[in-house]
């Protein structure tokens, strides 16, 4: 079962290393952190480590994607409106 957890963490890490957009990077990073934390908590409490890693990874991916800063509209001194990251 430990091999399954390590395989999941390795797969998520590879996704995070691939060239992605900012939202995808934050989601992959959140998934990796969540999977690791979920596995540790599950192991410490005597529960299913793979299940904890899956649940933690899913929660981390959702939180990482939801906390990505979006685009904001700005107006310069000449009245032109443009968009840039917030």
TORPA-4810 file (N, C-alpha, C, O; in nm, 3 decimals):
<nodes>
NODE_1_0.082_-0.119_0.000_0.000_0.000_0.000_0.087_0.125_0.000_0.047_0.228_-0.055_X
NODE_2_0.204_0.117_0.061_0.294_0.232_0.062_0.341_0.264_-0.079_0.361_0.381_-0.113_X
NODE_3_0.360_0.162_-0.161_0.401_0.185_-0.300_0.295_0.261_-0.376_0.327_0.344_-0.461_X
NODE_4_0.169_0.233_-0.348_0.060_0.305_-0.415_0.065_0.453_-0.380_0.051_0.538_-0.468_X
NODE_5_0.085_0.483_-0.253_0.092_0.623_-0.211_0.211_0.692_-0.276_0.199_0.805_-0.324_X
NODE_6_0.327_0.626_-0.277_0.445_0.685_-0.340_0.423_0.704_-0.489_0.471_0.802_-0.547_X
NODE_7_0.353_0.612_-0.553_0.323_0.626_-0.696_0.233_0.746_-0.721_0.253_0.820_-0.818_X
NODE_8_0.135_0.764_-0.636_0.045_0.879_-0.651_0.121_1.009_-0.633_0.105_1.102_-0.711_X
NODE_9_0.204_1.015_-0.530_0.282_1.136_-0.507_0.379_1.164_-0.621_0.399_1.279_-0.659_X
NODE_10_0.439_1.060_-0.675_0.531_1.078_-0.788_0.456_1.129_-0.911_0.506_1.218_-0.981_X
NODE_11_0.339_1.075_-0.937_0.260_1.120_-1.052_0.219_1.265_-1.038_0.225_1.341_-1.135_X
NODE_12_0.178_1.303_-0.920_0.138_1.442_-0.897_0.258_1.535_-0.911_0.246_1.644_-0.966_X
NODE_13_0.373_1.493_-0.861_0.494_1.574_-0.873_0.535_1.593_-1.018_0.579_1.701_-1.057_X
NODE_14_0.520_1.488_-1.099_0.552_1.501_-1.240_0.458_1.597_-1.310_0.500_1.673_-1.397_X
NODE_15_0.332_1.594_-1.273_0.237_1.690_-1.331_0.272_1.832_-1.292_0.259_1.923_-1.373_X
NODE_16_0.317_1.851_-1.170_0.353_1.984_-1.125_0.478_2.035_-1.197_0.491_2.155_-1.221_X
NODE_17_0.567_1.944_-1.233_0.691_1.983_-1.300_0.670_2.015_-1.448_0.749_2.087_-1.508_X
NODE_18_0.566_1.962_-1.506_0.539_1.986_-1.648_0.501_2.132_-1.670_0.452_2.199_-1.579_X
NODE_19_0.524_2.180_-1.789_0.491_2.320_-1.819_0.340_2.341_-1.818_0.269_2.291_-1.906_X
NODE_20_0.292_2.414_-1.721_0.148_2.436_-1.705_0.123_2.584_-1.683_0.216_2.663_-1.665_X
NODE_21_-0.002_2.621_-1.685_-0.039_2.757_-1.652_-0.034_2.775_-1.501_-0.014_2.679_-1.427_X
NODE_22_-0.051_2.897_-1.456_-0.043_2.926_-1.313_-0.151_2.850_-1.236_-0.122_2.797_-1.129_X
NODE_23_-0.272_2.845_-1.286_-0.379_2.775_-1.217_-0.348_2.627_-1.205_-0.369_2.565_-1.101_X
NODE_24_-0.296_2.569_-1.314_-0.263_2.427_-1.311_-0.147_2.399_-1.216_-0.146_2.296_-1.149_X
NODE_25_-0.049_2.488_-1.211_0.064_2.470_-1.119_0.017_2.475_-0.974_0.060_2.394_-0.892_X
NODE_26_-0.069_2.570_-0.944_-0.118_2.581_-0.806_-0.203_2.460_-0.770_-0.196_2.411_-0.657_X
NODE_27_-0.284_2.412_-0.863_-0.366_2.293_-0.836_-0.278_2.171_-0.816_-0.303_2.092_-0.726_X
NODE_28_-0.175_2.154_-0.900_-0.086_2.039_-0.886_-0.004_2.047_-0.757_0.015_1.946_-0.689_X
NODE_29_0.042_2.166_-0.724_0.116_2.183_-0.599_0.027_2.157_-0.478_0.069_2.093_-0.382_X
NODE_30_-0.095_2.207_-0.484_-0.190_2.181_-0.376_-0.224_2.034_-0.364_-0.241_1.983_-0.253_X
NODE_31_-0.234_1.966_-0.478_-0.262_1.822_-0.475_-0.147_1.745_-0.412_-0.169_1.652_-0.333_X
NODE_32_-0.024_1.783_-0.445_0.092_1.714_-0.388_0.100_1.735_-0.237_0.123_1.640_-0.162_X
NODE_33_0.081_1.858_-0.194_0.084_1.887_-0.050_-0.031_1.818_0.021_-0.013_1.761_0.128_X
NODE_34_-0.149_1.823_-0.038_-0.267_1.759_0.022_-0.254_1.608_0.029_-0.294_1.547_0.128_X
NODE_35_-0.198_1.547_-0.075_-0.180_1.402_-0.075_-0.082_1.359_0.032_-0.104_1.261_0.103_X
NODE_36_0.027_1.434_0.043_0.126_1.402_0.146_0.070_1.419_0.286_0.090_1.334_0.372_X
NODE_37_-0.001_1.528_0.307_-0.060_1.553_0.439_-0.168_1.450_0.470_-0.175_1.399_0.582_X
NODE_38_-0.251_1.419_0.372_-0.356_1.318_0.393_-0.299_1.182_0.426_-0.353_1.112_0.512_X
NODE_39_-0.190_1.144_0.359_-0.127_1.016_0.387_-0.067_1.013_0.527_-0.079_0.913_0.598_X
NODE_40_-0.003_1.123_0.567_0.056_1.129_0.701_-0.050_1.124_0.811_-0.034_1.054_0.911_X
NODE_41_-0.158_1.199_0.791_-0.266_1.199_0.891_-0.331_1.062_0.899_-0.359_1.013_1.009_X
NODE_42_-0.355_1.000_0.785_-0.416_0.867_0.784_-0.325_0.764_0.851_-0.372_0.679_0.926_X
NODE_43_-0.196_0.773_0.825_-0.102_0.679_0.888_-0.096_0.702_1.038_-0.088_0.605_1.115_X
NODE_44_-0.099_0.827_1.081_-0.089_0.858_1.224_-0.214_0.812_1.300_-0.206_0.776_1.417_X
NODE_45_-0.329_0.814_1.234_-0.453_0.775_1.300_-0.488_0.629_1.277_-0.588_0.580_1.329_X
NODE_46_-0.406_0.557_1.201_-0.430_0.415_1.178_-0.533_0.386_1.072_-0.587_0.275_1.068_X
NODE_47_-0.561_0.481_0.986_-0.660_0.461_0.879_-0.590_0.423_0.749_-0.468_0.408_0.746_X
NODE_48_-0.667_0.407_0.643_-0.618_0.369_0.512_-0.533_0.483_0.454_-0.584_0.593_0.429_X
NODE_49_-0.404_0.457_0.433_-0.312_0.560_0.386_-0.346_0.603_0.244_-0.342_0.723_0.214_X
NODE_50_-0.378_0.509_0.156_-0.410_0.543_0.017_-0.536_0.629_0.011_-0.543_0.725_-0.066_X
NODE_51_-0.635_0.596_0.092_-0.758_0.677_0.094_-0.731_0.817_0.144_-0.785_0.914_0.091_X
NODE_52_-0.649_0.828_0.246_-0.614_0.960_0.298_-0.538_1.043_0.195_-0.559_1.164_0.184_X
NODE_53_-0.449_0.977_0.120_-0.374_1.048_0.017_-0.466_1.095_-0.095_-0.451_1.206_-0.145_X
NODE_54_-0.561_1.011_-0.134_-0.654_1.050_-0.241_-0.744_1.165_-0.198_-0.763_1.260_-0.274_X
NODE_55_-0.798_1.156_-0.079_-0.886_1.263_-0.031_-0.807_1.392_-0.012_-0.853_1.499_-0.051_X
NODE_56_-0.688_1.382_0.048_-0.605_1.501_0.067_-0.561_1.562_-0.064_-0.558_1.684_-0.078_X
NODE_57_-0.527_1.478_-0.161_-0.487_1.529_-0.291_-0.599_1.601_-0.364_-0.577_1.705_-0.425_X
NODE_58_-0.719_1.545_-0.356_-0.834_1.611_-0.420_-0.865_1.744_-0.353_-0.891_1.843_-0.421_X
NODE_59_-0.862_1.746_-0.221_-0.889_1.871_-0.148_-0.781_1.974_-0.178_-0.812_2.091_-0.198_X
NODE_60_-0.656_1.931_-0.181_-0.547_2.024_-0.210_-0.555_2.082_-0.350_-0.527_2.200_-0.371_X
NODE_61_-0.593_2.000_-0.447_-0.608_2.048_-0.585_-0.720_2.152_-0.595_-0.704_2.253_-0.663_X
NODE_62_-0.830_2.125_-0.529_-0.942_2.221_-0.532_-0.904_2.353_-0.467_-0.934_2.461_-0.519_X
NODE_63_-0.837_2.345_-0.352_-0.797_2.467_-0.282_-0.692_2.543_-0.361_-0.697_2.666_-0.370_X
NODE_64_-0.595_2.471_-0.419_-0.492_2.536_-0.499_-0.549_2.609_-0.620_-0.508_2.721_-0.650_X
NODE_65_-0.644_2.546_-0.688_-0.705_2.609_-0.805_-0.793_2.728_-0.765_-0.800_2.827_-0.838_X
NODE_66_-0.860_2.717_-0.651_-0.951_2.824_-0.609_-0.877_2.947_-0.559_-0.932_3.057_-0.561_X
NODE_67_-0.753_2.931_-0.514_-0.680_3.045_-0.459_-0.588_3.111_-0.560_-0.508_3.197_-0.523_X
NODE_68_-0.598_3.074_-0.686_-0.516_3.136_-0.790_-0.567_3.277_-0.816_-0.686_3.297_-0.842_X
NODE_69_-0.477_3.376_-0.809_-0.522_3.513_-0.837_-0.565_3.527_-0.982_-0.505_3.468_-1.072_X
NODE_70_-0.667_3.605_-1.003_-0.719_3.624_-1.138_-0.663_3.747_-1.206_-0.560_3.800_-1.166_X
NODE_71_-0.732_3.790_-1.307_-0.691_3.909_-1.381_-0.776_4.027_-1.335_-0.896_4.013_-1.308_X
NODE_72_-0.714_4.143_-1.326_-0.784_4.266_-1.285_-0.776_4.367_-1.398_-0.685_4.363_-1.482_X
NODE_73_-0.872_4.458_-1.399_-0.872_4.566_-1.499_-0.814_4.691_-1.435_-0.848_4.727_-1.322_X
NODE_74_-0.727_4.756_-1.510_-0.664_4.879_-1.464_-0.683_4.987_-1.569_-0.705_4.958_-1.687_X
NODE_75_-0.674_5.112_-1.526_-0.682_5.226_-1.617_-0.554_5.307_-1.599_-0.518_5.342_-1.487_X
NODE_76_-0.484_5.336_-1.710_-0.360_5.413_-1.698_-0.390_5.563_-1.701_-0.506_5.603_-1.705_X
NODE_77_-0.285_5.643_-1.697_-0.301_5.789_-1.689_-0.367_5.847_-1.813_-0.420_5.958_-1.807_X
NODE_78_-0.366_5.775_-1.924_-0.426_5.824_-2.048_-0.568_5.772_-2.068_-0.627_5.797_-2.173_X
NODE_79_-0.623_5.701_-1.972_-0.759_5.651_-1.980_-0.773_5.515_-2.046_-0.884_5.464_-2.059_X
NODE_80_-0.662_5.455_-2.089_-0.668_5.324_-2.153_-0.690_5.217_-2.046_-0.630_5.222_-1.938_X
NODE_81_-0.775_5.122_-2.078_-0.805_5.010_-1.985_-0.725_4.889_-2.032_-0.723_4.856_-2.150_X
NODE_82_-0.661_4.824_-1.938_-0.587_4.702_-1.969_-0.605_4.601_-1.856_-0.646_4.637_-1.746_X
NODE_83_-0.576_4.476_-1.886_-0.586_4.369_-1.787_-0.447_4.318_-1.752_-0.360_4.308_-1.838_X
NODE_84_-0.430_4.288_-1.625_-0.304_4.233_-1.575_-0.335_4.149_-1.453_-0.442_4.163_-1.394_X
NODE_85_-0.242_4.061_-1.414_-0.266_3.981_-1.291_-0.286_4.071_-1.170_-0.221_4.175_-1.157_X
NODE_86_-0.376_4.032_-1.084_-0.405_4.111_-0.963_-0.288_4.106_-0.866_-0.295_4.166_-0.759_X
</nodes>
